[in-house]
């Protein structure tokens, strides 16, 4: 089955810790995205990557880092510099380039809680 | 400023009624428009995509796009309690391929 997987589903972080959220897709999509969602809020873009070994900051990149070493994988690290990381994190992928193929598909999400 | 605005909710309709969800966007150059449904605690799932002015129907769902008015809407006919969710409008704004901007969502409740 084609799709996007995220792990873990739930993650707990202690103050001062870095944690890494996994995102894998087998849709053969070029582009991948990380969003953050807070209660009652829309999705805010953290980072995105349109090709392997390249990525760009979104609107709220401070305190986060990413890598894109493989087409299928786009892990997100929440660093200790992110002061309020408790949120629902969503990974998405798409095949941008044509309006008919630029739909973003989402993984199931990771819920991160700071203890 | 790149903005996507949705009508403030929550919206409550009786079962069988038509639910109307609205969205406006700031960039006249936008090409792609999406409606996602998000159940509580779950990730967004695509309901409709629309790229041309006019209506697009898929089952009980109809998306309407008016680029001149910078307006996109979603109509849900014969609403069911299972339609109760938050609906997110997403628009591509600006020249960055693939990047979408999301509205804050409209929470819909369909009561039996």
Interface residues (C-beta under 8 A of the other chain):
Chain A: X31 X33 X35 X40 X41 X42 X43 X45 X48 X50 X90 X94 X96 X97 X99 X100 X102 X103 X104 X105 X106 X107 X108 X109
Chain B: X4 X31 X32 X34 X36 X42 X43 X44 X45 X46 X49 X51 X88 X90 X92 X97 X98 X99 X100 X102 X103 X104 X105
